[in-house]
Amino acid sequence: MDGIRFLWIVFCFLLSFWKGLPMAALLTLWGDYFLLFTEHYSVGVSFFLLVQMAYLRHLQGRAFPWRALFFLPIGMVLPLLFLGILYAVLFLFHFFLAWQKEKAQPSVSRKLYLLGLVLFICCDVTVAWGYFFTPVPWLIWLFYAPSQLLLSLTAKNYAHTVIT
């Protein structure tokens, strides 16, 4: 089943070349690889921190900070709970910035992007629940699969609104 899930992420990565952010999708691919096929969860979450950085920089109209890749070895030794909290902070900032941009210049694409982020939040809450209690993989992927599809199809045009 994990192989099928990973193929979905590969599909979303390929779609990202059309309307999404290939760098964020590539980092997502690596993060999912570590979360699905290894027990190196800190590495997977570290990749997802970089995903959030890629989206944030894009929303700010800036390039991905390549030096951020040096964070990966540090992320491997940090406690998973700390990485999860850091990830949540970055994600909430990402959501807030995307919401601001949608309010400044509404569009169907931006609404779909925000829907993708809401689904992603639902996925992350389900993952966090599973960290403390019993994981529910089918519920995680019920939220995650459509969130990745929406982000892959709508992210590219998001940086063109400037918030004043």
N, C-alpha and C positions, 0 to 999 in steps of 0.2 A: 504494500500500500504506500510506503514511503517513496518508492520509486515513481509511482504514478503522481504523487504530490510534487515530487521534485521536477517531473516532466512539465507540470503546470507552470512552475516557476521558470523553467527554461523557455516555455512558450511565451510567458509574459516578458522575459528578457528580450526575446526576439521582437516582440511587438513594440518594445520601448524604443527601438531604432526608428519607428514610424512617428509616434506621438509622445513618447515618454523621455526619460532620462537614462540612457544606457549605462552611465557610471553607477547611478543608484541601483539600477536593476542588476548589474554585475555584482555589486556588493551584497545585494539581497540574495543572489544565487549562492555566493560563498557562505553567507550567514546561515541560510537554510541548509546547505550541505552539512555544516558543522552541527546544527541542531537536530537534523534528521538522522545522520549516519554516524555520528561520533558521540562521545560523552564529553566533549570539550565545549560545554555550554557557554563558558566565559568567552571563548573565541567567537562563537556564533553571535552572542550578544554584542561583542566588540565590533563585529562587522555591521550589526544593525545600528550601532552608534554612528558609524561612518556613513551609513545610509541616510540617517537623519541629517548629518552634516551636509551631505550632498544635496538633499532637498532644500535645506535652509539656505545654503549658498545660492542655489538656483533661484529660489524665491526672492532673494536679495539682488538678483542680477549679477552674481559673482561666480567665478570659476571654483571648481572643487579644489580644496587645499591639499595638494598631494602630500605635503609633509604630515598630514593627519594620519597617513598610513603607518607612520612610526608609532602610533598609539597601539597598534595590534599587539606587539609583545608585552606592553604594559598591561593591556586589558586581560591578557592570559593569566596574570597573577593576582588581579584584584578580585575581591569577593563578588560572587554572582549577584547578591542582593544589592551591593553598591552599584554595580553596572546597571542593574535593572532600574534603580532609582534615577541614575544619571540619564539613562535612555528615556524614562518617563518625562523628565524635565525637558529634554531636547524635543521629544515628540509633542508635548503640549505647546512649546514655543512654535514649532512647525505648524501645528493646527491653528494657533492664534494668528500667526502671520498669514496663512492661507485664507482664513476667515476674513481678516482685514482686507485683503486684496479682493476677495469676492464681493465684499460690501462696497468697496470703492468702484469696482467695475464688474457688475454681475454678468454672468454668462452661463449657458447650459454646461459648457465644459468645466467651468470652475465649480459649479454646483456638484457635478459628478465627481470631481476631484475631492471635494469636501465629503461627499458620501463615501468615497473610498477611504478617507481618513477616519470617518466615524466607524466604518466596518473594521478598520485596523485597530481602533481603540477597543472595540468589542472583542476582537481577537486577543489583544494584549491583556485585557482583563481576564479573559478565559485562561490564557497561559499563566498569568499570575495566580489565579485560583488553583490551577493544577500544580503550581510550585509548592503551595502550602497545603493543598488537599489532594484529591485524586484528579489527575489529568483527564481531560475529555477530548481526545484528538479530533474526533469527527466534528465537534462543535467549534473547535479552534479553526479547522479548515472550512467550515461553513461560512465563517467571517473572513478568513484570510484569503481564500481563492478569489472571491469577487473584489476584495479590496485591491489585490495586486493587479487584477485586470483593469480596474478603473484607473489606478495610478499609472499603469503602463500606457493607457490610451489618452490621458489628459494632462500629464505633467509638463510637457514641453512648452506650451503657450503661457504658462502661469507667471513667468518672470516679467512679462511686458507691462505690468501695472506698477506704478510707483506710488507708494504711500507717503503722503506729506504730513 
